[in-house]
């Protein structure tokens, strides 16, 4: 079919456009503390052990919420799941900033930051379920590419830029308070201005047994479990690198400021390629894109990025290039959000629950790999471990084939060439 609107031409579902804008603004609000909360708390007198515990609990609740987002979105509808996410986020933020941070009451901070962690997965990943149900399969790769574009762009780019501006003008705690305003604006766009209607095909809608589908689906369709494992591998390095690479870079003459510029540029590259690989996946096939650009590409670029400080004697620009390459190829996994739910005819929310869990687990699996192995095999060994995981994901993806000999992908390639 010939595209008839600008939305069609760029692969953005027109009926969900307000929702995409809402996710961008919501995630910008959620990302205001990215990069500065931990050192700020340490400067105020908290121990590094307390800070680590805080972010560990936060990562656990993100993982739990990521799983619940899929089954709740299908069982009760994404609007209700997203509304639950915004409420938990606001409650957690009020408690964390107003009660915990004010007096550095660690037990209160631990509890309320954990509650806050339930917020964004329920809001954002429930909308991803909405996308998978309401987008034709021959355009789904582009649709999820746009989702990861606004998700990452809000969290890692606009959130960081806004935060750097706001801290200078209103201070640290007021910057955190302002996040409530931004997530509320995002919720207004995604839940009020977005008029699209969602109808689940699941028979257990609204029932408690819907919660079990996130686990029973892997028995009914084992390929969904493989997809979840590949999704874990996808961003494990993203959460492992910041734990040990800044120190490694410093050993080769790079300052903290230079490292932050590299890391920020990596994710600027990533959000651009989130869109590009959405289009590539719809044309070359989702499985091929994940295997060769995502798995194999990230494995090679991980090693290039790690060895570049030594190879190029700390040259900022020559280190930046393989970093940009890794960030771009990281987006090669974008079609996974189209491939996995397409493995099942119904209960796509349950399949997305496993995928969303895979998105949440790396928050603490990445740092855990560093903590467990860096003492025995060093930073080089950790880098190779992460690269090998990427190569393993290449092999695993080979087994994630669509029903009926991938007829859907064949049709997508054909339509993409017309």
N, C-alpha and C positions, 0 to 999 in steps of 0.2 A: 504494500500500500504506500502510495506517495505521501510523504509528510505534508500536512496542511497548515501547521502552525509553527511558530518559532520553538515552542515547547517540544513538539514532535521531532524537530530537526536536531535538537541537542539531547534528546533522549530523556527529558525530564517529564514525568507524568503530570499533565496539566491539572488533573483533578486533585492532586496532592501537593501542589506547589506551595500553598500556604503552610502546610505541615513541614516541608523542607526548610522554609525560612524560620519556622518556629524552632526546629532542632538546632539550626545554626546559632540562634540567639540564646537558647537555653544552654547549649554547651559552652558558649562564651562565658556565661555567668558561672557555670560549674568550674571553668578553668581558671578563675581569677587567682587561685593560690598556687597554681603550677609554678614550681621552681623557686618559691621563696618561703613557703610555710615552715618547712623543717629548719632552715638556718635561723629564721625569725624566732621560733620557739626555743632553739638552743641559746640564742642571744639573751633570751628572757630568763634563762636559768634551768630549763628542762635538760635532762640527760639524753645522750644519744640513744640509750636503751629505751627510754620512754618514747622518744620520737619514732624509733623503729617499731615499737609495739603499737603505736597509734596507727601507723600506715599499714602494718600487717593486718590489724583488725579491719581497717578500712577496705583492704584488698579482699578479705574474706567475704565481707558483706556485699561487695560489688559482684563477686563470683556467684553468691547465692541469688542475689537479685537478678543477675543476668539469666540464670536458669528460669526463675519464676516469671520473667517478663514474657517468654514465649508461651507458656501454658496459660498464664493469666490473660494474656491478650486474646488467645483463642477461646478460652473458656468464658470470659466475661466481656470480651470486646476490648480493643486497644484504647479506646477513650477512657474507660474506667481504670485500666492498668496505668495509663499515662497520668491520670488525675491522682492516683495513689502515689505515683512517683514524685509529682510536684509537692504533694502534701508532706511526704516523708522528708524531702529535701529541705523544705522550709522549716519544719519542726526541728530537724537535725541542726540546721544552721543557726536558728535562734538559740538552741541549747548550747551549741558549741561556742559561738561567739559571745553570747550574752551571759552565760553562766560559767562555762569552762575556761575560756581564754582570759576573761576579765580578771580572775584570781588564780589562774594556772591550777585549777582543780583537776588533777589528772584523771581520777575515776569518772568525773562528769564528762571531761573531754573525750575519754575513751568511748563511753556509751553514746554520746551525741554525735561524734564523728562517724561511728559505726552506723547510726541511724541515717545520717546524711549519705553514706555510701549506698544505701538502698535506692536513693532517688534517681540518679541519672540512667542506670540500666533499665529501670521500669519505664521511664519516660521515653528514652531514645530507642531502645531495642524493641519495645512494643510497637513503635511506629515502623520499625523495620519489618515486623510481621505484617503490619498493615500493607506495606509496599508489596510484599511477596504474594499476598492474596489478590491485590487489586491491579497488578501489572501483567500484561500478556507475556508469555515466556520468551517470545522473540525480542522483547525489549527489556527483560528483567535485569540483564547484566548492566546496562546503562543506568537503569533506575537505582540499583544498589550502589553503583559507582557514585552517583550523585549523593546518595545517603552518606557514604563514607567521606565524600568531599566536605559536606556541611558539618558532619560530626567532628572530623579531625581539624577542619578549619576553625570551627568554634572553640574546641578544647585547647588545641596546641598553638594556634596562630593568633586569632582575634582575642582569646582569653589572655594570652601572654602580653600582647600589645596593649590591651586595655589596662591590664594590671600594672604594667610599667608606667603608664600615664597616671592612673588613679593613685597609686602609692605616693607619688610625689606631691599630690594635691590634697588628698583627703586622709592619708595615712593607712596603715595596714588593716586595722580592725574595721574601719569604715569601708574599705575596699571589699572586705568579706561581707559586710552588711549589704553593700550594693548588689551583691550577687542575687539576693532575693528579688530585687527589682528586675534584673535581666532575665532570670528564669521565669518570672511571672509574665513578662512581655512575650517570651518564647511560647509559653503555654497558651497565651491569648491567641497567637497566630495559629498554633497547631491544633487547638481544641475548639476555638470559637469561630475564627474566620475560615478554617478548613471545614467545609460542609460535606465532604465525601462520606458516604455511608459504607459501613463494614458489616458483612454478614459471614459468619463462620460456617464452614461446612461440617464441623465436628458434631457428632451426635451427643456428646456429653457436655454441651455448652452449659456453663453455670453450675456444674456439679463438681463435687470434691474429687471424684476420680479423674477429672481432667488433669489434676496435678501429677498423677502417676504416669501420664502419657509421656512425659519427658524422659522417663526411664524405659517404659515398655516399648517405645518406638524403636529403641536400639536392638531389641530382640526381634521385632517384626521386620526391621530393615537395618541390618548390621552396617551397611554403607554409611548410614547417618552417624554412627559412632566413629567411623574412620574420618568422616568430615569434621567431627568435633575435635579429634586428635590433631588433624592438620591445622585447624583453627588455633589451637593452643600454640603449636610450633610457630605459626605466623608471627605473633607479636611477643614471643618469649624474649627474643634478643632486644626488643624495644625497651623492655623493663629491666633487662640485665645490663645493657651497655652503660646506663648512667651510674651504676654502682661501682664499676671499676675503670671505665675508660677515661674519666677526667684525671684520675691519678696517673694512669698510663700515659696520657697525652702530656701531662705536666713533666714527666720524666724525659720527654723528648722536646721540651722547650715551649710548649703551648700554654698560654695563660688561661685562667678560668673564663675570662671574657671571650677569648678566641674559641674555647670549647663550646660556650653557650651560643655563639654565632654559628658554629658548625651544626650544632644540634637543632637550632631553629631553622636553618636553611634546609636541613634534611627533611623536615616535615612540611616546609613550603613545597619542596619537590614532591613529597608524598601526596599532598592533597591534589596537586595538579594531575599526577599519574593515577589517582583514584578514578578520575573521570576518563582518562585515556584508556586504562585497562578495562573499564566498563564497556567501552566501544569495541576494544580489541577482543574481549571475551565473547561478545555477541557475534563477531565475525569469524574468528579463528577457532571458536569452541571454548567453552568454559574450562573443561578439563585440561586441554593443551596449554591454555594461558596460565593456569595455576601451576602446572608441572614445570614448565620451562622458564617462564618469567618469574613466577613466585618462588618455587622450591629451588630449582637449579640456579637461577639468577641470584637469589639471596644468599645461597651457600657460597658462591664464588665471590660476590661483592662483600660479604662479611669478612672473608679473609683478606681481600684487597684493602678494605677499610682499616682492619686491625694492623696490617703490616705497613701501611702507608707512612706513619710517622717515622719509622725506622728507615724505610726505603728512601724517603724524600727529605730526611734530616730535619723534620719539624717544619717544613714549608707549609704554611697555612693553606694556600690555594691548591696545592697538589694533594693535600689531605682532604680538602673539601670535596674534590671531584669524586673519589670513590664513595664518600659519604652521601652525596647527592644521588649517585647511582644506586646505593643500597636503599635509600629512602624511596626512590622511584620504583624499584623492583619489589619492594615490600607491598606495593599496591597491586602486584600481580596476583595476590590472593583474593582480590575483590570479587571475582566471579563465584567464589565459594558460597557467598550469600545468595546466589541464584541457583547454583548447582544442587546444594543439599536439600532445600525445600522442594525442588523438582523431582527428588527421588521418590516422593510419596504423592499420591493423588489427593488424599485428604490429610487432616491432622498436620498441616504444614507448621502450625504453631508449636507442636511438640518437636518437630525436626529443628525448628529455629531455636527452641529452648536449649537443645544440645549445642547448637552452634554458638548461641549467646553465652552459654557456660564456658565454652572454649575461648570466648573473647574476654571473659572476666578472670579466668584462672591465671593467665600470665602475669597479672599484677603482682602476685607474690611468688609464682613459680620462677620467674626470671631472676629476681634477687636471691631466691633460695638456691638456685644452681650456682650462683657466684659464691654465696656463703659456704656451700658444701664443698666446692672443688678448688677454689682459688688458692687455698692454703697448701694443697697437695700437688696441683698441676700448674699453678700460676695463671696469670692472665692469658698467656698464649694458649694453654690447655683449655681454658674456658671459651676462648674464641673458636677453637677447633670444635669443641662440644656443640656450640651454637650452630656452626656451619654444618656439622654432621646431621644435626636435627633437621636442618633445611633439606639436605639431600634425602633423608629418610622420608620427609613429607612428599618429595617428588615421587618416590616409589609408592607410597600409600595412596596418593591421588590417582595413580594408574588403576586402582581397584574401584574408584568411585565412578561407575558408569551409569548412565541414565537407562531407564527401562526401554525395551524394544530397540536395542542396538543404537541408542543415542539418536533416534529419529528426529527429536526436537532440535538437537544441535545441527544436524544436517540441514534442516529447514532454515535455521537461523543463518547459517553460512550462505545458503542460497539467496535468502531475502536481503542479506547485507550486501550482496554483489549486484543486486538489481538497481 
